[in-house]
Amino acid sequence: MVPEPESSSDQFQRLVELVYEGPLESRPWESFLRELRCITGDRAAAITLHHPDTGGMDSYVMAAAAEDCVDWGEAERIYAQEHLQSDPARVDLLEPGRIVVTDASNVAPSYGEFLRARGIAHFLRMMFVDPGGMRAWLDVIRACDKQPFTSAERLFFGRLLPHLERALKLYAALMRSEIARSLYEETVDHFIIGAMLLDGHGEIIHSNAAGNEILAARTDIRIRNRRIFLQDAIAQQELDDAVAAISRGRDSKELAPTSRIIKIGGATGSLLGLLVRPVPLAIYYRGDHAPHVIVYFSDLARRFEAFQPSNVRSQNLVARLFGLTRQQARLALLMADGCTLSEAAVEMHVSERTARNYSIDIYQRMDIKRQADLVRIIHRCVALLR
């Protein structure tokens, strides 16, 4: 039930706070649903995120009583198969902003029996939408030993509705940004380029997967207390100076700091190149807590997985991309990797004459004249070779 007037103001405010914190949770709005169920004393509360183009495979987050033993996933499946058309609050009938209350006693008999079998006497549903097209709805499920929803409770949930609408808009924008970020990061990972974001204190805010993989394979660079430590003292000083210069120059009227290239290793191990650059300044997000510096780093001796000539998957991809046979594709990869025709022939266990005939076909199909063109084209296509 809705709380008494003297306590409802603070509890409503707490719910509103959780509504806006919901988009940041791994299971969005889970804390809000738990608090809502605790305040109203209802059987369960759930938010469903509607995905109309996925064959009805919506996502939902639910908070239920500890003693609840209903398999809600199975219940959803049976509902969709047998009772969807009997539901007066089904999605295609529900208008955004409208609150609908359903009782098990005034629906189709088979649907009412389905609800009562799961201890549901009443439920309240309201839909909220994002202007970009995303739809969601809140369900509050009330057990058989509870009274129906009152007009005061409808008003209570109605007050929550505009906050849920705004929070869904934030959630949709956040998800679009997160998906775009993850896709761009995946592209950087594909090129085996590590990337670390540093704040104004030089501490790491984020590191991508390629960066973590490169660091795990090396002993001359380590992360301690969220900071980068290089074994080479001179390179470490260069890195510290570059980070400090960028951080000083971001919020001052000094000339914008330039990028700095640093290299480590090479004498006893593979060469690691570091590029230290300032992060573009955000007008409304500044201060030491904001990203200041990005450090790109790459193991310059490491080969792209797509350029492994013995990799069957890479051979198939190159063959499909340029209309080559598997053998021709393998030769193209070997030549793009720097092999001469004679070296490639030995690697492929064919005669140099055969390799030369392959190369003539490759050049014709790719409309090129020399190996340098082949190297350029294959390397430019690295993003497609996955």
Secondary structure, 3 states (H helix, E strand, C coil): CCCCHHHHHHHHHHHHHHHHHHHHCCCCCHHHHHHHHHHHCCCEEEEEEECCCCCCCCEEEEEECCCCCCCHHHHHHHHHHHHHHHCCCCHHHCCCCCEEEEEHHHCCHHHHHHHHHCCEEEEEEEEEECCCCCEEEEEEEEECCCCCCCHHHHHHHHHHHHHHHHHHHHHHHHHHHHHHHHHHHHHHHHCCCEEEEECCCCCEEEECHHHHHHHHCCCCEEEECCEEEECCHHHHHHHHHHHHHHHHHHCCCCCCCCCEEEEECCCCCCCEEEEEEECCCCCCCCCCCCCCEEEEEEECCCCCHHHCCCCHHHHHHHHHHHCCCHHHHHHHHHHHCCCCHHHHHHHHCCCHHHHHHHHHHHHHHHCCCCHHHHHHHHHHCHHHCC
